[in-house]
């Protein structure tokens, strides 16, 4: 196994890794958690069924589900959709990306739609950090399908042993590892490891700690 520092390209998941999708400042906590859970469930269901709908469509349906479940909150679906392309980056992200990008190329690999990824990065002032914004929309299937992770290698042209995929979602790390990518898990919440799929090469608490591991 190559040393964790032997990396030319670092590829990040977006939602929950760079951008705080569960920030409760823009919707009630119950709504946020339910929306996120259903959003992920819909991607997995469609992928298993061999079907595809784009991520904004699934997100809207997840919000509508949460609205129906918690009608007492009178959720404004359109407002939530707008807020989801203006998410805040986690506090460690700006400094972490600056350090990780020193001598390396950076990319995003996300289930998110390409237009939404652009807006997210521009809003957060991070667009210039990334050479590539890669979306599962290109292959019409969602992570953890192997075809999505292969996009990271194909689009960046980086040898497999010189690329590191980074996610705060343990299921995403498991999928990347099972697809043959080197993976780092940003375990922000102290969760136990996934018992299935590939294992992370390194586990850290945030991007600054990951940068230290790669120096």
N, C-alpha and C positions, 0 to 999 in steps of 0.2 A: 504494500500500500504506500503510495507517495506521501510525503510529509504534507500536513495540512497547509503549510505555507507555500507549497509548490503549485501556485494557481495563477493563471494568466487572465481568466475571465470569471467574474462573480455574477451569478444570475439570481435575482430576487423574486420571490412571490410578492404580490402587492397588498392584497387585503388581509389585515391582521398581522402582517410582517412589517411593511413600511407605513401603511395607513391604518389608523384606528377606526375600524368599521363598527366597533361596539362602543364608541363614545356616546355616553348617555345624555350629552348636552343637546342633541338634536332630535331626540325622541325618547319616550318613556322606556325604561330598562326592559320591561316585559316585551314591548314591541320590537326593540332592537334585537334582543336575543332570539325571539321567534322568527323574525324576518331573516336573520342570518342562518338559522338552522334550516328553515325551509328553502332558502336560496341554495344552500349546499345540497340538500336532499334532492331538489329538482335537477341539479346538474348530474348527480349520480344516477338518478332514475332514468333520465333521458339517455345517458351514455350506455347504460345497461340494456335499454330497449332498442338501441340502434337508431334513435331519433335525435333531432337537434333543434333547439330554439336559441336565439342569441341571448346573451347574458342580461341585457336590459329588460327583455321580455320576461325572463325568469325572475328577475329582481322585482319587477312590478307585481307579478303574481304572488311573490312572497310577501310583499308589503300588503297587498290586498287580503291575503290570508290572515296576517297579523291584525289588520284592521277589523276583520270579521270576528276574530277571536276576542279582541279587546275593544269592543265597540264603545266602552265608556270613555276611551281616550279620544274618540273622534279624530282619528289619524287622517292627516291631509296627505294623500298618496303622492300628489304632484310635488309637494314640498319636500317629502322624504327623497323622492327621486332626484330632485335638484341638489339636496344636501349630500347625496352619495357621490357626487362628482366634485365635492369641495371638502373632502375629509381632511382632517389634520394628520400630519405625520407624527409618529411617536417621537418623544423628546430626544432619543438617542440617534435618530436617523440621520440628521444633517451632519453631525460630527462623524458618525460611523461611516457614512458614504464617502466623506472627504478622505478619511484615512484608508478605507478599503480601495478607493479609486487611485491611490498613489502608486502608479506603475502598473495598474490593472485596468481592464475594460469592464464596464458594468452594463447590465441589462436587466430588464424585467420580463418574467414569464408568468402570465396570469390568465385566469379564466375570464377576466374582464374584457369588455369590448375595446377595440383599439381606440375609438374616439374617447371613451371614458378614461382610459389610461393616460392619454394625452392631457385631458383636462385636469385629472388628479395631479399629475406631475407639474404642470404649469402653475396650478393654484398653490401648490406647496413650495414652489420655487426650486424644484429639483430636476426639471427637464434636462438641463445641460449636463447632469451627472451621468445620464444613460445614453449609450450609443445605440441601443436597440430597445424598443418596447414590443414584446412578442406576445401575441394573443392566441389562446386556444381557438378563437374564431377562425383562424387560418386553416385548421384541420377539421372544424365542425364536430368536435368532441371535447369533453372536458377532462381536466385532471381528476383522478390519477391515471388516466389512460396513457399508455406508453407513447403513443403518437405525439402527445403534447410535449413531453419531456424531450423527445427527439428533436423538436423544433429548436431547442436551445443549442444543440450541437450544430444543426444544419444552418441556422441563421448566423451564428457567430463564427462558424468555421473553426472552433476551438477543439483540439484533441480532447477526448473524453477524460484523460487523466490530468488535464490542465484546467478543467472547468469545475467550479463549485456552485451547487444550487443551494439557496438559502431560503428557509421558510420558518415561520412561527407556528404553522399548522402541522401537527404531528402526522396526520394522515397524508399530507402533501410530501413530507420528508420520506415517509414510508413508500409512497408511490415513486418518488424520484430514485430512491435507492434500489427499489425493485426493478426499475428501468435501466439500471446500470450507471446512474449518475453518482458522483461524489456529492454528499449532502451535509449541510450544517443545520442543526435545529436551534432556532432562537426560542428557547423555552421561557417565555415571559411570565408564565403563571405557575411554574413549578409542577407541571403535570407529569404523571408517570409515562414511560415510553410505550409506544404502540407494540403489541405482541405479534403483529403481522407486518409483512412488507420488509423493505430494506431498512437497515439501521443507519443512523447518522454517523458521519466520521468525527464530528465534534458537536458538543452541546454547550450552548452559552446562554447568558441571560439577556443580552442585548447586542446591538451591532458594534458598540464600542469594545465590548469584550471579544467579539469575533475579530475585529481589526487587530487587537492585541495578539490573538492566536496566529494571525497570518503575517505578523511582522517578524 
